[in-house]
């Protein structure tokens, strides 16, 4: 029942919001539907935690510790982003940046995007996952171009082309996966079910699966934002509405990495080697290095944090590739901490940009004096995202670094270099924006503080103390990914 609610609510909300349009209560409907989805995901998560994984609706859906963990995270962040977007998008509407029709479009596409991500996580079929990923791509392409400026249309077009090519390669990898599975499981949709594939992974042709993984890592890696398939991500983040930047960075990248990790488990079971892990480690460390040095060159605040997202997804990809209980646990925790922290940062960045009517960092000044909660939110968010203790990102990065020193010591210097450069670059850029006198052109506004405070409080608390149930949840997910 709760699985049905979790999937039906965002899809129904998309249709409802498309009908009611830009009426005064549309943001509240968006928030209410997101809250119901969040509640259903939590109940479903508790059910999986207590009773274990289960199949539903003729094995079409599969819920285990890994998928439900990301489903709860997706539903929660989408709810807090909906709360943030109520005030943020209303101000955009008041300033004439967007009109009635585009506000209707924004709310409807937002819920459709959430539905697509949840379907990716909960389906048991590799083919349906690919379709849902494409739906998520198309809905966010339209949201990135919401402002209809030349730069936003260019960013959306680049996003569509690059991710379209990537998702096509992922489709070819899926076809190869089915080709190998059909010989063991027989023809039909059941040959693409995760549960069936996991049972017979050792019987699948290793050469075909190794080739399939190359296409899958490039295809889904494009959606993750891995270098060198990352060029769409900074443009999409900087040109789209800030709430979309928050869910793109905090949620969509996780979904693509989820698909990639699921495929890695099958390839490892087939080949009996660490071949797929080595590929992921290579892409991960390359993404960390390129993104960390790219941060130094940025002048647009949203582009800078977009490169930070590339770096952190590189860290998670590297950790999943490294494998082992500690690295995998750290990767799962890192996905959670990055999602909460980065979405909170984009919330504050959105308000900072509205206060100064620009995204250029040279013109953003005196945030702490102009609006203390925005200023301190950005400052603390920056401290958290670079891995300063006692925030949760420090804990996850420490686990990953410890596992790297033990299992891949030659990679540890590169990982440390990337983390150090990012630390220095972000602090250098952010300190000038939050400190000093507020400029005369800075605008006073009422910011949406609840989502920022909630996210940062969670990141701080989880950095100090990881509850037993959450630790058990992660350990169960680690068991799934062995």
C-alpha positions, 0 to 999 in steps of 0.5 A: 500500500505504501509503495503504491502511495509513494509512486502514485502521489507525485504522478497524481500531483503532477496532473493536479498541478498542471490543472490548477496552474498558478493559483495562490495555493499551488505551492501549498499543494506541491508541499503537501503532496511532497510531504505525503510522499515523504511520509509514505517513504519513511513508513516503507523504509521502516517496513523494510528495516524490520521485515527485510526486502520484498517484491511487489506486483508480480515482481515488477517492483523490488524494495531493499535496504539500498533502494529504500534508503535513497527513496527516503532521501529523495522524498525528504529532500524533494519535500524540503525543496518544495518548501524552499521553492514556495517563497523563492519562486513566488519572488521570481514571479513577483519580479516578472522573471517567470509568468503564470504559464511557466509557474504552472509548468514548473510545479507540474514538471517538478512532481513528474521529476520526483515520480521518475526518480522514485520509479528508478529506485523502486522498479525491479526491471533494468529496462524500466529503470532506463525509461524512468531515467530518460523521463527524469532527463526530459522533465529536468531539461524542460525545467532548466530552460524555464527562464527561456533566456538564451543562456538557459536554452543553451544549457538545456540543449547541452544537457539534452544532447550530452545526456541523450547520448549518454542514455543511448549508450546506457541503452546499448549496455542494457541490451548487452545485459539482456543478451547475456541474461537471455541465455540463462533466464530465457526470453522475456521481461523476467530476464531483466529483473534485478532479483533474477539477474543477481541470482544467476550473475555467476552464470552470465557470460563475463566477456559480454558483461564486461563490455556492457559495463563499459557502455553502462559506466559511460552512459549512466556516468554522464548522468552522474556528472563524471569527468569527462562527460560532465560538461552539461552539469555546470551549465544546467545548475547555473541557468536553471531555477535554484530549486532545480539546482538543489534537486539535480545536485542532491538527488538526480546524481544519486539516482544515476550512481545507484543504477551504475552500482547495481550494474557493478554488482552483476558484473562482479558476480559474473567476472569474479574480478575487480575490473568494474571497480577499477573502472569506477575508481579511475573515473572517480579519481579523475572527476575529483582532480578535474573538479577540484581545480576547476572550482578555482576558476569559477566566477559564478556561484552556482557553477562553482558549487556544481563543480563541487557536486562533480567532485563529491560524486567522484568521491562516492564513485571512487569509494563504490569502485574501491569496494569493501565494507568500510568504503561502501559504508562510507560511500552510502553515508557520503551520498546522504551527507552530500545531498543534505548539505549541497541542497542546503547550500543551493537554498542559501545561494538562491537567496544570496543571488536574489539579494544581489540580483546576480550570481557573480561572486565578485558582486555578492558581499556582506551576507552575514550582515545583510541577512545573518541566516543566509550568510551563516547558512552559506558559511556553515554549508561551505564548512560542511561540504569541504569536510570539516569536523564535526559535520557528517561529510568529514565522517564519510570522507574519513571512512573512504580515505581510511579504506583507500590507504588500506586497500589502494595506497597509491590512490590516497595522495590523489584523493588527498590532493583533490580534497585539499584543493577543494577545501582551499578553493571553496574557502577562498571564494566563500569568505569574501561573500559572507564577510564584510559590509553589505553593499548598498544594492543588496536587497532585503528579503524574507528567506526560507530558513526552515529547510536550510536549518533542518538540513544543516542540523541533520548533517551536524547531528549525524556527524556527531552520532549515527543512530543505531537504526541508520547504521544498521540500514547502511550495513544492510545496504552494504550486504546487498552490494557485496 
